[in-house]
Each structure stands twice: as structure tokens, then as C-alpha cells.
Amino acid sequence: MSQNRDEEGFTLVELMVVIVIIGLLATVVIVNVLPSQDRAMTEKTKADIALIEQSLDRYRLDHFTYPKTEEGLQSLMTAPASVAQTGRYPNGGYLRRLPNDPWGRPYQYRAPGRQGPFDVFSFGADGQEGGDEENADIGNWG
């Protein structure tokens, strides 16, 4: 009463070969994608800073000065107390919302700046002043 069945399926060796190939492909993808992520975060930071710079320049055109360091970038969303003519402050502000840097921290602002009339910058991946490569500060100075 024994039946002769042809069992179909994969052998352990075939499964192991497939797992090794998937592991190799995953390694190649990770090695090539991670540097691109760092580059993308740096480029997003530069784009955000350019947007903030434009808003600060519009603020200066309306109020003849940049916001003070103490007023910060928040002054681009709501009129600070130092604004003499509140009628010149646009409804909705100069920015709808202040973006955070790609690492989740707020952008830094300093006026007068060390590099010009104002500095807008991010401390980079490490969140500390200074650093190099992905930890380097990124700002409107270059």
C-alpha cells in the first residue's frame, strides 16, 4: 500500500543559495544608498536655508532691518514686538511654518552674523558646533 509520490519542493542547499544571494544584494544596496542619504540630507538643509534666507530678505525689505537674534526665526511667522509698523507685517507671516533640519532640530539664527548680516545654519548630524563630513555645520555662508 505504499504510494510512490513525487514530492516537489526546495532542498536546503537551494534555500541557502537564495538566502546568500539576497544577503549579497542587500549589502550592495545598503553600501550604495547610505552615502546618498547623507548627501540628500545636506541638500535638503541647503534648500531650507535658502528658503529661510529669502524670507529674511523679504522681512528686511518691509522693516528695513533683519530680526534680532533674540527674536529668532520665529519672527518670520509672527510679528515680533519690535516691529514698528504692524501693518507692514503680512497676514500669515513670511513663512507658514519653520522647518526643522533633516535631523529634527531647529535651524539656528544669528544677527548680525559672523559671515554676513545674518547667519542661518544647522549643526549637522551630530548637533554640535563644528565637525566635519556629515557632522559639519551647514549654513548660508557657503
C-alpha positions in Angstrom: 0.0 0.0 0.0 2.9 2.4 -0.3 2.3 5.1 -2.8 5.1 6.5 -4.9 4.8 10.2 -4.7 6.9 12.7 -6.4 7.4 15.4 -3.8 8.1 18.8 -5.1 9.9 21.5 -3.1 13.3 23.1 -2.5 16.2 21.4 -1.0 18.1 23.0 1.9 21.0 23.8 -0.4 18.8 25.7 -2.8 17.3 27.7 0.0 20.7 28.6 1.4 21.9 29.7 -2.1 18.9 32.0 -2.4 19.4 33.5 1.1 23.1 34.2 0.4 22.2 35.9 -2.9 19.6 38.1 -1.1 22.2 38.9 1.6 24.7 40.0 -1.0 22.2 42.1 -2.9 21.1 43.8 0.4 24.7 44.6 1.2 25.4 46.2 -2.2 22.2 48.3 -1.9 23.0 49.4 1.6 26.6 50.4 0.8 25.4 52.4 -2.2 22.3 54.0 -0.6 23.7 55.2 2.8 26.1 57.8 1.3 23.2 59.1 -0.9 21.1 59.6 2.2 23.8 61.8 3.8 24.0 63.8 0.6 20.3 64.2 0.3 20.1 65.4 3.9 22.8 68.0 3.2 21.0 69.2 0.1 17.6 69.5 1.9 19.4 71.6 4.6 20.8 73.9 1.9 17.3 74.2 0.3 15.7 75.0 3.6 18.3 77.6 4.4 17.8 79.3 1.0 14.1 79.5 1.7 14.7 81.0 5.1 17.1 83.5 3.6 14.5 84.6 1.1 12.0 85.1 3.9 14.5 87.1 5.9 15.3 89.3 2.9 11.5 90.0 2.4 11.3 90.8 6.1 14.2 93.3 5.7 12.6 94.9 2.7 9.4 95.6 4.7 11.0 96.6 8.0 14.4 97.9 7.0 16.3 95.5 9.3 16.7 91.8 9.9 15.1 90.3 13.0 17.4 90.4 16.1 19.0 87.2 17.3 16.7 87.2 20.4 13.6 87.4 18.1 14.9 84.5 16.1 13.4 82.8 13.1 10.0 82.8 14.9 9.7 86.4 13.8 9.1 85.1 10.3 5.9 83.5 11.4 4.5 86.1 13.9 5.3 89.7 14.2 7.8 90.4 17.0 7.2 93.2 19.5 10.0 95.3 17.9 8.1 95.7 14.6 7.2 99.4 14.5 4.6 99.2 11.7 2.5 96.1 12.2 0.5 97.0 9.1 3.6 96.1 7.1 3.7 92.6 8.5 1.9 90.3 6.1 -1.1 88.2 7.2 0.3 84.7 7.7 3.8 85.9 8.1 6.8 85.4 5.8 6.8 81.6 6.4 3.8 79.3 7.0 5.9 77.1 9.2 9.5 76.9 10.3 11.1 73.6 9.1 13.4 71.6 11.3 16.7 70.4 9.8 16.7 66.8 8.5 18.0 65.6 11.9 14.9 67.0 13.6 16.5 70.1 15.3 15.5 73.7 14.7 17.7 75.9 12.4 20.0 78.4 14.2 19.8 82.1 13.6 22.3 84.9 14.4 22.1 88.6 13.5 24.4 90.1 13.0 26.1 87.1 11.6 29.8 86.1 11.7 29.7 85.6 8.0 27.4 88.4 6.9 24.3 90.4 8.0 22.8 87.2 9.4 23.7 83.5 9.7 21.2 80.7 9.3 22.6 77.3 9.9 22.3 73.7 11.1 24.8 72.0 13.4 24.7 68.9 11.1 24.2 65.3 12.1 25.9 65.5 15.5 24.0 68.6 16.7 27.3 70.2 17.9 29.1 73.2 16.6 31.9 72.4 14.3 32.7 68.9 12.9 33.5 67.5 9.6 31.8 65.4 6.8 28.2 64.6 7.9 28.8 66.3 11.2 29.9 69.6 9.6 27.8 72.7 10.2 25.8 73.8 7.1 24.9 77.4 6.7 24.2 80.3 4.4 27.9 81.2 4.4 28.8 78.7 1.7 
